[in-house]
Amino acid sequence: MTVASALGRLTDDQRAIRDAVRTLARERVAPRAAEIDRSAEFPEDLRVLLAEQGILGLPFPERHGGLGADLLTVCLSIEALSAACATTGLILAVQELGALPTPEPLAAPGSVEERTLGEVGDLPPVRVVERIVTESSGPSIEEARVIVAGGRGVGGPDGFAGLRELAGLLGGAVGATRAAVDAGWIAYATQIGQTGKIVKPTVYLAFGVSGAIQHKVGMQTSETIIAVNRDPDAPIGEFADLFLVADLAVVVPALSAALRARAG
C-alpha cells in the first residue's frame, strides 16, 4: 500500500490524527530542520516528544519486521512528517526512527534490453467513426458582448430554451456552468469557468448560477454582472453588480416579452 492509496481511505478520526502530526512536525520539528538535516537524526528532546505522541517506534507490517502491522498509521506519519520537513536528512532521520523501513539493495543489478520499434508507416490508419457538427447562431461566447448563462438552477434542457431566446433577442450568446454541462443539459462548448472558456463580455446575465469559484474565474472580468437566483445567500451575490432574488422561470419570459415589445 502506498501513502497515496492509504490517504484515500482515511476516516475522520484518522484525518484528525494526520492533522495533529502535521501540526507537531510544523511547530516543533520544522524550526530545527537545518540541525536535523546536518546530523540526519532527531535530537534527544525531539525523540522524547515523538515518543510521547506515539510516533517514535511505530510498528510496521509483518513483512517489515513482524511487529504487528498498522501500515496505515505508518503511512500517515510518514506523509505528515515528510510534508512538513521534506529534506533528505529529515527523511533519513524518519527512517532511523523506524517510521520508514530502509529499502534493501537489489540482489543483482538490472539489465538493459534494446527493442526496435516499427516504422511509423507500419501503424494502421486512423478510421473516422463519426463527425458531429455543432450548429450555432450568433456570436461565440469568446466574442459576445452579451452572455446569457445558466446553471443548475435552470432545471434542465428546457430551461436553456428560454435562455437561448433571450440571448438571441439581445444579440448575445448562451453560456453554462460545469454542473449544467455535466448534467447533459447543454453542450460543452458553452461551458464557462476554470475547465471551460474564459470570457469578458460587456454584460453577463447569470440565471440559476450559484457562483462557485471554478465558474467565477471564467467570468469575473465581465464589465457588468447581473445575477438572478432564488437563493439570497448564493455566492454570486457577493460579486455581482446587480443581484435579483427571484424565480428565473418568471424573470426570463418577462425579459424576453419586454424585448420583443420594444423591438416592435
N, C-alpha and C positions, 0 to 999 in steps of 0.2 A: 504494500500500500504506500503511495506517495503522499507527501504533505498536502498537495492539491486535492487528491481524492479524499483524504481524511477530513480536510476542512469543509468539503462539500456535504459531509454527513453530520455536522455538528448539531447538538441540541442547544437550547437556550442556556442551560447550565454550563455546557462546555464552552460556549461563546463567552460567557461571563468569566470563566477561568482563563481563557486565552487573553481577554482584555486586561485582566488583573496582572497576568505575567508580562504583557506588553508594557503596562504602566511601571511595573517593577524594573524591567530592563531599561526603560527610557529614563526613569528618575534616579536609579541607583547604580546601574551598570554603565549606561552610555556616557555619563560625565567622566568616567575613568577609562574610556576606550583606548586612549593612547598608551596608558600604563599597561593595560591588559594585552594590547596589540604587540607591545615590545617583548613582554615575557611569555606570551602565549599560555598564560594560566591565570586563574582568578586569585586575587589576594585572599588571605585567610578570613578577613571580616566579611567579604562578599560570599565566601564559601559558607560561613555560618548563616548569613542571611538567606541564601538559596536553600540551605538545608532546612531552615525554619519554615520556608514557604513550600517545601516538598518538591523542589526542583532538583536539588542535588541527589545524585544516585538514583535517577528514575529507572524503574525496571524496563527491560525491553524483551521482545518476543523470545520464545524458546530457541529459535534458530539463531538468536543473537546473544546467547548466554544463559538461557534456562532460568531466568529469574521471575517468571510468572508474567506473561506479556500484557502490556497495555499500550499497544502500538499507537493508538490514537492520542494518548497523553504525551507520548514521546514526540509525535509529530507536532502537537500543539506547542510544546515547549520549545522545540527546535525552531518552528515558524516564528514564535513570539520573540525569542532571543535574537535570531538572525535578522528579523525585520528591523529591530531597534538598533542592533550593533553589527552591521554586515561588513566586517573586515576579516581578512584571512586569519589574523591572530586570534580574533574572537571565535571564529569557527573552530579553530584548533582547541581553544580553551573549552568550548562546549563539548567537543569530542572527549577531552581529557576528563570532564566532569562525569561522563558516562551517559549523556543525553543523546549522543550520536555515535553509533559504532564505527570504528575506523575501518575503511574498506580493506579487504585482503588483496594482496597483489595477485595478478594472474599467474597460473602455473606455467604458462608458455606464452611467448609473445604472439601477437596477432600476425596475420599474413595478408598480403595484398594480392587480390585476384584481378587480372586485367580482362575486361569484357569489351567486345567490339559491337557497337550499336549499328543497326541497319541504316541505310541511306534514307533521307527524308522522303525521297520519291517512292520508297517501298511502303509508305504508310497508306492505308486505304483512304479514298477521297471522302470528304465530309458530305453527308446527304442531308439536304434541306427537307425537313419533315413538314413544316408549316410556316406560312408567313401571315402575320397578323398586322394589319394596317389600322392604326388608330385615327379615326376621323375626328376632326376638331374644327370649330369655327371661332372666329375672333382671335385676339392676340394670345400668345403663350403666356404662362404665368410669370416667366422671367422678364417679359417685356411689358406686361399690362400695367396701366396706370391705376386701374381699379381691380382689386381681387375680392371675390366673394367666397369666403372659406367656410367649410362645415366640419364639425367634429362629431364626436359620439352622440351629442345631444340632438343631432339631426334625426336620428332614429332609424335610418335605413336608406336604401337606394331611392325610394320615393321622395324622401326629404330633399335629396340633391336635385330632383327635377325642378323644384321651386327655386333653388339657388341658381341653377343654370338659366332659368328665365330671367331672374333678377340681374344676373351678370350680363346677359345679352342686352337688356334694356339700358344698362349703364356703360355698355361698350367695354366690358371687362372680361376677366377670366375666372374660372372656378378653381379653388384650391381645396385642400383637405388635410386633416391631421393623420398621423400614422394610425391611430385607432380606427378611423373610418376606412382607411385603405386596407388594413389588416382584416377588417370585418368583411371585405369584399364588396363594399358599397360603391366604390369608385376606383378608377384606375390609378396605378402607382405614379403615373406621370404627373398627377396633380398633387402629390404629397409634398408638403412644405415642412421644413424642420431640419434637425441635425442629420437625419438619414434620408432627406429628400432635397427639395430645392431651397435655395436662399433667395428671398425676394425683397424688393424695396419699392413698393408701389406708392403712389400719392395717397390713395385711400385703401385701407384694409378693413373689410367688413367681416367680422367673425361671428358665426352663428353656431351656438352649441359647442363652442371651443372652450375647454377648461383653462388653457394657458399653461400647460405643462412645459417644463424647461426645454425639453427636446424640440418642441414646436416653437417656443419663443425665440430660440436662436435663429430660426429661419425667417422670422418676420418682424423682429423687434425694431429694425431700422426703417420701417414704414413711416411715412411722414405723418399720417393720421390713422389711428387705430380706433375703430368703433366696434364694440362687442355687445352681443345680445345673448343673455344667458338667464335661465330661471334661478340659478344658484347665486345668491347675493355674495357668497364667500368664494366664488370661483377665482383662482389666482390671476386670471387675465384682467380682472377688475383693478389690480394693483398697478398695471402699466398701460391700460387703455386710456385714450384721450376722452372717450365717451363710453360709459358703461350703462347699458339699459337692462334692468332686471325685468324680463318679460318672456312670454312664450313665443319662440320663433315661428311657430305654426300660425300665429296671429300677425306678427310683425312682417314676415316675408311677403305674404299675399297683399297686405296693406301697402307696402312699399311699391310692389310691382303695379298695383292698381293705380297708385298716385302717379307713377312714372308714365304709365300708358295714357292716363288722362291728360297729363302735361304735354305729352307728345302729340295729342290730338288724334 
